[in-house]
Amino acid sequence: MKREVNAKRYIVWMLAGILTLTACTGGGGREDLSEFEAFESFFATHGDSISAAPRWMRAETLKRMDEAEDSLVKYNYLSLTLKTYLMTSQIDSAWLVLNRVQNFAESQPFSRRMADLQSECLNMKGNLLARTGAMDSAKAAFRRAYERRLQGTRADDVPDILMNLADACNRLGELDLGAFWYRKALFMCDSLDLPSTKRTPIYYGLAQIYVALRDFPQCDYYYNLAGRNYDRMLPYEKYIYLNNRGTSYYYREDYRKAMTYFRWLIELTSGYPDMAFEQNLGRLNMSDCFLQLQEPDSASRYMEACRPYFQKIGMATALYYLDTQTIERALLQKEFSEARRVLSQGVTPPDIDPDMLHIRNKYLQQYFEETGNYKQAYYYQKRNLRLDDSIRNERVRMHTVDLALRYQQDSTLLAHRVMIREAENKVLRLRQGHLIVGGIAIVALLAAFFLYVYNKKKRALMQAESRRMVSSLRLENIRNRLSPHFIFNVLNQEMLSCKQEERQELASLVKLMRRNLELAEQLCVTLEEELDFVNTYLDLERRSLGDNFCFEMRIEPDVHPAREFLPSMLIQIPVENAVKHALRGKEGEKRLWIDIARHVSGGLSVEITDNGGGYRPNSLHRGTGTGMKVIMQTIQILNAKNKRALEVEIHNVTLPGGETGCRVSFFLPAGYDYRL
C-alpha cells in the first residue's frame, strides 16, 4: 500500500519530466526565422539529453542562449535549463529560473509563440509545486497551462499537459477526474494522429488509477498497452512504468512479482546519477515487500540505504513511510521498545495519504495487542474499520463516476465518429461538385483567355489606327500651313534683299516655321519649349493685330517650365485659334491671357483666355478645326494609357469689363506618362 502513495506522488514528477521534454518547442516572435528554427532544430536533436545528460544540456543551452539575439529565443533556451534543474532535483535553482522566464513572458504582448512560453512556465510551475506537495496549486497551474497552450502553436504538447493535470487530480484523490483528463489526452493523441509513444504515459497513468480502484483486469490491460513501447521509452518513462506496475502486484499481495519490477527499476536508475531520488524510492518499495514477506533483515538493508537521502532532502512523507516500516520491522523482531520510540517521536504530515494512515493504524493495533493494551488496540481497529469503509465507499463512488465519464466520453467519441463519417460523405459530395465546377471554370478560363487575346489584338489594331490618324492629322496640319520647305527657300532669298529690321522679322518667321515643323514631329515637349514657340508666334502677329493688342502670361512661382512636360502644340494651337478666329477681326482692345498654376493635387493647370467675343460654332471665321482635332486625338490616346486623365474644357466666360471671351482650360495630372 505504501507503493501506491509513492507511485502516485512520483507519477506526477516523472510525467512532468516527460512533458517538459516535449513542451519546450513553443516560442514566438523572432528577430528572424532562422534563430527560432535553430532552437527547434537543437531541441529536436538533443531533447533526450535533458534526462540523459542534464548537466551537459544545461551548459550547451546557456551557451546558445548567450549567442541568440532575439529575446524570445533566449528565454526559450532558458526554459530548457529550467527542465535540467528539475531533472537534477535542484529545486531552488529551478524556482529562480522559473521566476525569471515567467516575468519576461507576462510582460510581453500576446502572440501565439508567447502563449507557448507562458504555457511552458505554468506547466513547470505545476511540476515544482507538485514536488513540494502543494497539489491544489499544482492542479490550478496545470489547468492554466492547458488553456494557454490551446492559444499557442504547439497543439502536439497538449496531451502532455493533460497528463500532468490528471496526475495532480490523482494525488488529490480525485481519481475520476484523473481518468477523465487521461482519456481526454488519449482522445487528443488520436485527433492529432500522434505516434504511439505519445500514448505510453497515458496508458500507465490510467493503469495506476485502476490500481487505486482495485480494478486489476483494467489495470493490466493498460499496462500491457504501455509495455509494447518499453524499448522506446525514456529513462524516466521506464521508471514510472516499472514502479507503478510493481505497485499493482503489491496491492494484489503478489510481493515476489512486485519485487521483480522494483529490482529492475533500481538497476535502471543506478545507471543515471541524476536519478537518485527515484532510486531511493525504489529501495523504499523493496524494503516494504521484504517486510510483507516477513524478511526484516533484507528489509533493513534497503531501509538503511535510502534513509540518509530522504533525511537530507527533508521529504516528510517518505520519512513517515520509513518510520512506519521501522515499526513493522520492530514488531517482527519483537523489539517493542524500538517500536515505542518511533511512535513517540513520529509526526504525521498534514497531507498524508489515507492508505498510509491505514497501514500505520494497523501496526499500532498490532503493537498494542503485543504489549497487552487491548483497549488502545481496539481503538485503532475501529479507526481502521471506519477508514476501510470510507476508502471502500470512495472507491465505489469514484468507480461509478469513472464508468459514467467513460460512457459519456465513449458516447461523445461515437458522436464524433458519426460526425466525421457525415463530414466525409459531405466532403465526397463537395469533391464531386468541385470537379463539375472545376470543369466549368476551366472552360470559362479558356473562353476568357481567348477573349482576352482577341481584345488585346483588337486594342492593338485600334491603337495603330489611332496613331495613323494622329500622324495623318499632323501631316494635314503641316500641309495646311503651306509647304514649309518651299517657304523657307523663298524667305531666305527675300531676306538677302531686305533691310535689317525686315530681315529680323523674316528670321523670326523662319524660326517659327522651323520650330513648328519640329514640334509637329514630337509627341511631348517641355513647357519652356512650348511657351518659347508661343512667344515667337505672337511677336510675329503683333503687327497684324495692331497696337491695341495686349498679351499677358502669368506663371506661378512653384511651376518650373523646364521640368514640366505637355503634349506638343497644346498651348500654341488654342493661341493660334484665338488670334485667327477671335482677335484679328475684333475692333477695340484685343487681349490674350495665358495662366499657368500648380493644382492642389500636384498637377498643372493651364488656361488660355481671349476677349474675342466667345466661341461661336456657326461663325464664318470658325476654321477647319484641324489643330484641335490633333490635340483631342492625342489626348484621347494618352489618356487610355494613364490612370488619371488629361482634362480639356472649352467654354465662354464673362470678363471683368463685361465682354465675352473664350477660355480653353487644360489639367495635366502629376506623373502623367506621355509614352505610347
C-alpha positions in Angstrom: 0.0 0.0 0.0 3.0 2.3 0.5 3.9 1.7 -3.0 0.7 3.4 -4.2 1.5 6.5 -2.2 5.0 6.8 -3.7 3.8 5.8 -7.1 1.0 8.4 -7.1 3.4 11.1 -5.8 6.1 10.1 -8.3 4.0 9.7 -11.4 3.3 13.4 -11.4 7.0 14.2 -11.1 8.1 11.8 -13.8 5.3 12.6 -16.3 6.1 16.3 -15.7 9.6 15.4 -16.8 8.3 13.8 -19.9 6.1 16.7 -20.6 8.9 19.2 -20.2 10.9 17.2 -22.8 8.1 17.8 -25.4 6.5 21.1 -24.4 9.5 23.3 -24.9 9.1 23.8 -28.6 6.7 26.7 -28.1 8.2 30.1 -28.6 7.2 33.0 -30.5 8.2 36.2 -32.2 11.7 36.3 -33.6 14.4 38.5 -34.8 14.4 36.4 -37.9 13.1 32.9 -38.7 16.5 31.3 -38.7 17.1 31.8 -35.0 13.9 30.1 -33.9 14.4 27.3 -36.5 17.9 26.8 -35.0 16.3 26.5 -31.5 13.8 24.0 -32.7 16.4 22.0 -34.6 18.6 21.9 -31.4 15.8 20.7 -29.2 14.7 18.1 -31.8 18.2 16.7 -31.9 19.2 17.0 -28.2 15.8 16.9 -26.3 16.5 13.5 -24.9 19.7 14.9 -23.2 17.5 16.8 -20.7 17.0 13.5 -18.9 20.0 11.5 -20.1 22.7 14.2 -19.6 21.1 17.2 -17.9 24.3 19.0 -16.9 25.8 18.9 -20.4 22.4 20.0 -21.8 22.4 23.0 -19.4 25.9 24.1 -20.4 25.1 23.8 -24.1 21.8 25.6 -23.7 23.3 28.5 -21.8 26.0 28.9 -24.4 23.4 29.1 -27.2 21.3 31.5 -25.1 24.2 33.9 -25.0 24.6 33.7 -28.8 20.9 34.3 -29.6 19.9 37.9 -30.4 16.1 37.6 -30.2 14.8 37.8 -26.6 12.1 35.3 -27.1 14.5 32.7 -28.4 16.8 33.5 -25.5 14.0 32.7 -23.0 13.1 29.5 -24.8 16.7 28.3 -24.3 16.4 29.4 -20.7 13.3 27.3 -20.3 15.4 24.3 -21.2 17.8 25.0 -18.4 14.8 25.0 -16.1 14.0 21.5 -17.1 17.6 20.3 -16.4 17.4 21.8 -12.9 14.2 19.8 -12.3 15.9 16.6 -13.6 18.8 17.0 -11.2 16.4 17.9 -8.3 17.9 21.4 -7.9 14.6 22.9 -6.8 15.8 26.3 -5.6 17.7 26.9 -8.8 14.6 25.8 -10.8 12.4 28.3 -8.9 14.8 31.2 -9.7 14.9 30.4 -13.4 11.1 29.9 -13.5 10.5 33.3 -12.0 12.9 34.9 -14.5 11.2 33.3 -17.5 7.7 33.9 -16.1 8.4 37.7 -15.5 9.5 38.0 -19.1 6.6 36.1 -20.6 4.0 38.0 -18.6 5.4 41.4 -19.6 5.2 40.8 -23.4 2.3 41.4 -25.7 0.2 38.4 -26.7 1.3 36.2 -29.6 0.9 32.5 -30.3 4.5 31.8 -29.6 4.4 33.9 -26.4 1.4 31.8 -25.4 3.6 28.7 -25.8 6.2 30.1 -23.5 3.6 31.2 -20.9 2.1 27.7 -21.0 5.6 26.2 -20.5 6.1 28.4 -17.4 2.8 27.4 -15.9 3.5 23.7 -16.6 6.9 23.9 -15.0 5.4 25.8 -12.0 2.9 23.0 -11.6 5.8 20.4 -11.6 7.7 22.4 -8.9 4.5 22.8 -6.8 3.9 19.0 -7.1 7.4 18.4 -5.9 6.7 20.4 -2.7 3.3 18.7 -2.1 1.1 21.8 -3.0 -1.2 19.8 -5.2 -4.1 22.2 -5.2 -1.9 24.9 -6.6 -0.2 22.5 -9.0 -3.6 21.4 -10.4 -4.6 25.1 -11.0 -1.2 25.7 -12.7 -1.6 22.7 -15.0 -5.2 23.8 -15.9 -4.0 27.3 -16.8 -1.1 25.8 -18.8 -3.6 23.7 -20.7 -5.8 26.7 -21.5 -2.8 28.8 -22.6 -1.4 26.0 -24.8 -4.6 25.9 -26.7 -3.9 29.5 -27.8 -0.3 28.7 -28.9 1.2 26.9 -31.9 2.2 23.5 -30.3 -1.0 21.5 -30.2 1.1 18.3 -30.1 2.1 19.2 -26.5 -1.5 19.5 -25.2 -1.7 15.7 -24.3 1.4 16.1 -22.0 -0.1 18.9 -20.0 -3.4 16.9 -19.7 -1.3 14.0 -18.3 0.2 16.3 -15.7 -3.3 17.6 -14.8 -4.6 14.1 -14.5 -1.7 13.2 -12.2 -2.5 16.2 -10.0 -6.1 15.1 -9.7 -4.9 11.6 -8.8 -2.7 12.9 -5.9 -5.7 14.9 -4.6 -7.7 11.7 -4.6 -9.9 12.8 -7.5 -9.4 9.6 -9.4 -12.5 10.0 -11.5 -11.2 13.4 -12.8 -7.8 12.0 -13.3 -9.3 9.3 -15.5 -11.3 11.9 -17.3 -8.2 14.0 -18.2 -6.2 10.9 -19.2 -8.9 9.9 -21.6 -9.1 13.5 -22.9 -5.3 13.3 -23.5 -5.8 10.0 -25.3 -8.5 11.5 -27.5 -6.2 14.4 -28.3 -3.5 12.0 -29.4 -6.0 10.2 -31.7 -7.2 13.5 -33.1 -3.7 14.8 -33.7 -2.6 11.4 -35.1 0.4 11.4 -32.7 2.8 8.4 -32.6 2.1 5.5 -30.3 5.0 6.5 -28.0 3.0 9.6 -27.0 0.2 7.4 -25.6 2.5 5.3 -23.4 2.4 7.6 -20.4 -1.4 7.9 -20.7 -1.7 4.1 -20.7 0.3 3.6 -17.5 -1.4 6.6 -15.9 -4.8 5.0 -16.5 -3.4 1.8 -15.3 -2.4 3.4 -12.0 -5.9 4.8 -11.5 -7.4 1.3 -11.8 -4.8 0.0 -9.3 -6.2 2.6 -6.9 -9.7 1.4 -7.7 -8.5 -2.2 -7.4 -9.8 -2.9 -10.9 -6.8 -5.2 -11.8 -8.1 -6.5 -15.1 -8.4 -2.9 -16.4 -5.1 -2.1 -14.8 -3.3 -5.0 -16.7 -5.0 -4.0 -20.0 -3.4 -0.6 -19.9 -0.1 -1.7 -18.6 0.2 -4.2 -21.5 -0.5 -1.4 -23.9 2.2 0.7 -22.3 4.7 -2.2 -22.2 4.6 -2.6 -26.0 6.7 0.6 -26.3 9.1 -0.1 -23.4 12.2 -0.2 -25.5 11.4 3.2 -26.9 10.7 4.8 -23.5 12.9 7.5 -22.0 14.6 6.5 -18.7 12.0 8.3 -16.6 9.2 6.8 -18.5 10.7 3.3 -17.9 11.0 4.1 -14.2 7.3 5.1 -13.9 6.2 2.0 -15.8 8.3 -0.3 -13.6 7.4 1.4 -10.3 3.7 1.6 -11.0 3.5 -2.0 -12.4 5.3 -3.3 -9.3 2.8 -1.3 -7.2 -0.1 -3.1 -8.9 1.3 -6.5 -7.8 1.9 -5.2 -4.3 -1.7 -4.5 -3.9 -2.6 -7.9 -5.2 -0.2 -9.2 -2.5 2.0 -10.9 -5.1 5.1 -9.5 -3.4 7.6 -11.6 -5.3 6.3 -10.4 -8.7 6.3 -6.8 -7.3 9.9 -7.1 -6.2 10.9 -8.3 -9.7 9.8 -4.9 -11.1 11.3 -2.9 -8.2 14.7 -4.7 -8.8 14.5 -3.7 -12.5 13.9 -0.1 -11.7 16.8 0.0 -9.1 19.1 -1.5 -11.7 17.8 1.1 -14.3 18.3 4.1 -12.1 21.8 3.0 -10.9 23.0 3.9 -14.4 21.8 7.5 -14.1 23.4 9.5 -11.2 20.8 12.2 -11.5 18.0 9.8 -10.7 19.0 9.4 -7.0 15.5 10.4 -5.8 13.9 7.7 -8.0 16.5 5.1 -7.0 15.8 5.6 -3.3 12.0 5.4 -3.8 12.6 2.0 -5.4 14.6 0.9 -2.4 11.8 2.1 -0.1 9.4 -0.1 -2.1 11.7 -3.1 -1.9 12.0 -2.8 1.9 8.2 -2.9 2.2 7.9 -6.0 0.1 10.5 -7.8 2.3 8.6 -6.8 5.4 5.4 -8.2 3.9 7.3 -11.4 3.3 8.5 -11.3 6.9 12.1 -10.9 6.0 13.2 -8.0 8.3 16.9 -8.4 7.7 16.6 -7.9 4.0 14.2 -5.1 4.5 16.7 -3.4 6.9 19.4 -3.3 4.2 17.2 -1.3 1.8 15.7 0.9 4.6 19.2 2.0 5.8 20.3 2.6 2.2 17.6 5.1 1.5 17.1 6.8 4.9 20.1 9.2 4.6 18.9 10.5 1.3 15.3 11.3 2.5 16.7 12.9 5.7 19.0 15.0 3.5 16.2 16.4 1.3 13.7 16.5 4.2 10.8 14.7 2.5 8.3 14.3 5.3 6.0 11.7 3.6 9.0 9.4 2.7 10.3 9.7 6.3 6.8 8.9 7.7 6.7 5.9 5.4 10.2 4.8 6.7 9.0 5.2 10.3 6.0 3.0 9.5 8.3 0.3 8.1 10.6 0.7 11.2 7.6 0.0 13.4 6.7 -3.1 11.4 10.3 -4.4 11.5 10.4 -3.9 15.2 7.2 -5.8 15.7 8.5 -8.6 13.5 11.7 -8.7 15.6 9.8 -8.3 18.9 11.7 -5.1 19.7 8.8 -3.3 21.3 11.0 -0.6 22.8 12.1 0.4 19.3 8.5 0.5 18.1 7.6 2.6 21.2 10.5 5.0 20.5 9.4 5.5 16.8 5.8 6.0 17.8 6.7 8.6 20.4 8.8 10.6 18.0 6.7 10.3 14.9 4.9 13.3 13.4 2.1 12.8 10.9 2.4 15.1 7.9 -0.7 17.1 7.1 -1.0 15.8 3.5 -0.5 12.1 4.3 -2.4 9.7 2.1 -5.3 7.7 3.7 -3.7 4.4 2.7 -0.6 5.4 4.7 -2.7 6.1 7.7 -4.4 2.8 7.3 -1.1 1.0 7.4 0.2 3.0 10.4 -3.1 2.2 12.3 -2.7 -1.5 11.5 0.8 -1.5 13.1 -0.4 0.5 16.1 -3.2 -2.1 16.6 -0.6 -4.9 16.4 1.8 -3.1 18.7 -0.9 -2.6 21.4 -2.0 -6.2 21.1 1.6 -7.4 21.6 2.0 -5.1 24.6 -1.3 -6.1 26.2 -3.1 -2.7 25.8 -6.2 -4.2 24.2 -8.2 -1.0 24.7 -5.9 1.0 22.5 -5.7 -1.9 20.1 -9.5 -1.9 19.8 -9.5 1.9 19.3 -7.1 1.6 16.3 -9.0 -1.4 15.0 -12.2 0.7 14.9 -10.4 3.6 13.3 -9.2 1.3 10.6 -12.6 -0.2 10.1 -14.0 3.3 9.6 -11.2 4.2 7.3 -11.7 0.9 5.4 -15.4 1.8 4.9 -14.5 5.3 3.9 -11.9 4.2 1.4 -14.2 1.4 0.0 -17.1 3.8 -0.3 -14.9 6.4 -2.0 -13.6 3.8 -4.4 -17.1 2.7 -5.3 -18.2 6.3 -5.8 -15.2 7.1 -8.0 -15.6 3.8 -9.9 -19.2 4.7 -10.6 -18.3 8.2 -11.7 -15.5 6.8 -13.8 -18.0 4.5 -15.5 -20.3 7.4 -16.1 -17.5 9.5 -17.5 -16.3 6.6 -19.7 -19.8 6.2 -21.0 -20.1 9.9 -21.7 -16.7 10.0 -23.4 -17.5 6.9 -25.4 -20.8 8.4 -26.4 -19.0 11.7 -27.4 -16.4 9.7 -29.3 -19.2 7.8 -31.1 -20.9 11.0 -31.9 -17.6 12.4 -33.2 -17.2 9.4 -35.4 -20.7 9.7 -36.8 -20.0 13.4 -37.4 -16.7 12.5 -39.1 -18.4 10.0 -41.3 -21.1 12.5 -42.2 -18.4 15.1 -42.9 -16.5 12.6 -45.1 -19.7 12.0 -47.1 -20.2 15.7 -47.4 -16.6 16.1 -48.5 -17.1 13.4 -51.1 -20.2 15.3 -52.4 -18.3 18.5 -52.3 -15.4 17.0 -54.3 -17.8 15.8 -56.9 -19.3 19.3 -57.0 -15.9 20.8 -57.2 -15.0 18.6 -60.2 -18.0 19.8 -62.0 -17.4 23.4 -61.0 -13.7 23.0 -61.9 -14.6 21.7 -65.3 -16.9 24.7 -65.9 -14.2 27.0 -64.5 -11.6 25.6 -66.9 -13.9 26.1 -69.9 -14.7 29.6 -68.6 -11.0 30.4 -68.2 -10.2 29.2 -71.7 -13.0 31.3 -73.1 -11.8 34.3 -71.0 -8.2 33.7 -72.3 -9.3 33.6 -75.9 -11.5 36.7 -75.3 -8.5 38.5 -73.7 -6.2 37.6 -76.6 -8.9 38.8 -79.1 -9.5 42.1 -77.2 -5.7 42.6 -76.9 -5.3 42.3 -80.6 -8.3 44.5 -81.2 -6.9 47.2 -78.9 -3.5 46.9 -80.7 -5.2 47.5 -84.0 -7.2 50.4 -82.6 -4.0 52.0 -81.2 -2.3 51.5 -84.5 -5.3 53.1 -86.3 -5.2 56.0 -83.7 -1.5 56.6 -84.3 -2.1 56.5 -88.0 -4.9 59.0 -87.6 -2.8 61.3 -85.4 0.1 61.2 -87.9 -2.3 61.9 -90.7 -3.8 64.9 -88.9 -0.4 66.2 -88.0 0.7 66.0 -91.7 -2.6 67.6 -92.7 -1.9 70.3 -90.2 1.5 70.8 -91.6 0.2 70.8 -95.2 -2.4 73.3 -94.3 0.4 75.7 -93.3 1.7 75.5 -96.9 4.8 73.7 -97.9 7.4 74.6 -95.2 10.4 73.8 -97.3 9.2 76.0 -100.2 8.5 78.9 -97.8 12.0 78.5 -96.2 13.7 78.8 -99.6 11.6 81.8 -100.7 12.1 83.6 -97.4 15.9 83.0 -97.4 16.1 84.6 -100.8 13.9 87.6 -99.8 16.0 88.1 -96.6 19.1 88.9 -98.7 17.4 91.9 -100.3 15.6 93.2 -97.2 16.6 95.9 -94.7 18.0 94.9 -91.3 14.6 95.4 -89.5 12.7 93.5 -92.1 15.4 90.8 -92.1 14.9 90.3 -88.4 11.2 89.8 -88.8 11.7 87.3 -91.6 14.3 85.5 -89.4 11.7 85.1 -86.6 9.2 83.8 -89.2 11.7 81.2 -90.4 12.4 80.2 -86.8 8.7 79.9 -86.1 8.1 77.7 -89.1 11.1 75.5 -88.4 10.1 75.2 -84.8 6.5 74.4 -85.9 7.8 71.6 -88.1 9.9 70.2 -85.3 7.0 70.3 -82.8 4.7 68.6 -85.2 7.1 65.6 -85.2 7.2 65.3 -81.3 4.6 63.9 -79.0 5.6 65.9 -76.0 7.8 68.9 -75.2 8.7 70.9 -72.1 6.6 73.8 -71.0 9.6 76.1 -71.6 9.8 75.0 -75.3 6.1 75.4 -75.9 6.0 78.9 -74.4 9.0 80.0 -76.4 7.2 78.9 -79.5 4.1 80.8 -78.5 6.1 83.9 -77.8 7.8 83.8 -81.2 4.4 83.3 -82.9 2.8 86.3 -81.1 5.8 88.5 -81.8 5.2 88.0 -85.5 1.4 88.5 -85.2 1.7 91.8 -83.2 1.9 93.9 -86.5 -1.3 92.4 -87.9 -3.1 92.7 -84.6 -2.1 96.4 -84.1 -1.0 98.5 -81.1 -4.2 97.7 -79.1 -3.2 94.0 -78.8 -2.2 93.1 -75.2 -0.8 89.8 -74.2 -0.2 88.6 -70.6 1.5 85.4 -69.4 1.2 84.6 -65.7 3.2 81.6 -64.3 3.1 80.7 -60.6 6.4 80.7 -58.7 6.2 76.9 -57.9 5.9 76.0 -61.6 9.3 75.2 -63.3 8.8 75.3 -67.1 12.0 73.4 -67.9 10.8 70.4 -65.8 7.2 70.3 -66.8 6.1 68.2 -69.9 2.9 68.5 -72.0 1.8 67.4 -75.5 3.4 69.4 -78.2 1.3 72.4 -79.6 -1.2 72.0 -76.6 -0.9 75.8 -75.9 0.1 77.0 -79.4 -3.0 75.7 -81.2 -5.5 77.4 -78.9 -3.4 80.6 -79.0 -3.3 80.5 -82.8 -7.1 79.8 -82.9 -7.7 82.8 -80.6 -5.6 85.1 -82.8 -7.1 83.9 -86.1 -10.7 83.5 -85.3 -11.3 85.9 -82.4 -8.9 88.8 -82.1 -7.7 89.5 -85.6 -11.1 90.9 -86.8 -12.0 92.5 -83.5 -12.5 96.2 -83.0 -11.1 97.9 -80.0 -8.7 96.4 -77.3 -7.6 92.9 -78.1 -6.5 90.9 -75.1 -5.0 87.4 -74.6 -4.1 85.7 -71.3 -2.1 82.5 -70.5 -2.3 81.5 -66.8 -0.2 78.5 -65.6 -0.6 77.4 -61.9 0.1 74.4 -59.7 -3.1 72.4 -58.9 -3.7 71.3 -55.3 -3.4 67.7 -56.4 0.1 68.3 -57.7 -0.8 68.5 -61.4 -0.6 71.5 -63.7 -3.5 73.9 -64.6 -3.2 75.8 -68.0 -5.8 78.4 -69.1 -5.8 80.3 -72.5 -8.3 83.2 -72.4 -9.2 85.9 -75.0 -11.7 88.7 -75.2 -12.7 88.0 -78.8 -16.5 87.5 -78.2 -16.5 83.9 -77.2 -16.7 80.6 -79.1 -19.3 80.6 -81.9 -19.7 77.2 -83.7 -21.5 78.8 -86.7 -19.2 81.7 -87.2 -17.7 82.2 -90.7 -14.3 82.5 -89.1 -14.6 79.2 -87.3 -11.9 77.5 -89.4 -11.4 73.8 -90.2 -10.7 72.7 -86.6 -7.8 70.5 -87.7 -5.5 71.8 -84.9 -7.9 71.0 -82.1 -8.6 67.6 -83.7 -4.9 66.8 -83.4 -4.9 67.8 -79.8 -8.0 65.9 -78.9 -6.9 62.7 -80.7 -3.5 62.9 -79.0 -5.1 63.4 -75.5 -7.5 60.5 -76.1 -4.7 58.1 -76.9 -2.6 59.2 -74.0 -5.5 59.0 -71.5 -6.0 55.4 -72.4 -2.5 54.6 -71.1 -2.8 56.6 -67.8 -4.8 56.1 -64.6 -5.7 59.9 -64.3 -6.9 61.7 -67.5 -5.6 64.9 -69.0 -8.7 67.0 -68.9 -9.8 69.7 -71.6 -12.6 72.3 -71.3 -13.6 75.0 -73.8 -16.2 77.5 -72.7 -17.2 81.1 -72.9 -16.6 83.4 -70.0 -17.7 86.9 -69.0 -14.7 89.1 -68.4 -14.4 91.8 -65.7 -15.2 94.6 -68.3 -18.4 92.9 -69.3 -17.0 91.5 -72.5 -17.5 87.8 -73.5 -14.4 85.7 -74.1 -13.4 82.1 -74.8 -11.4 80.1 -72.3 -9.5 76.9 -73.1 -8.5 75.0 -69.9 -6.2 72.0 -69.6 -5.5 70.0 -66.4 -2.3 67.9 -66.6 -2.1 65.3 -63.8 1.1 64.8 -61.8 3.2 61.9 -63.1 1.4 61.8 -66.5 3.0 59.3 -68.9 3.5 60.5 -72.5 4.9 57.3 -73.8 2.9 55.3 -76.3 
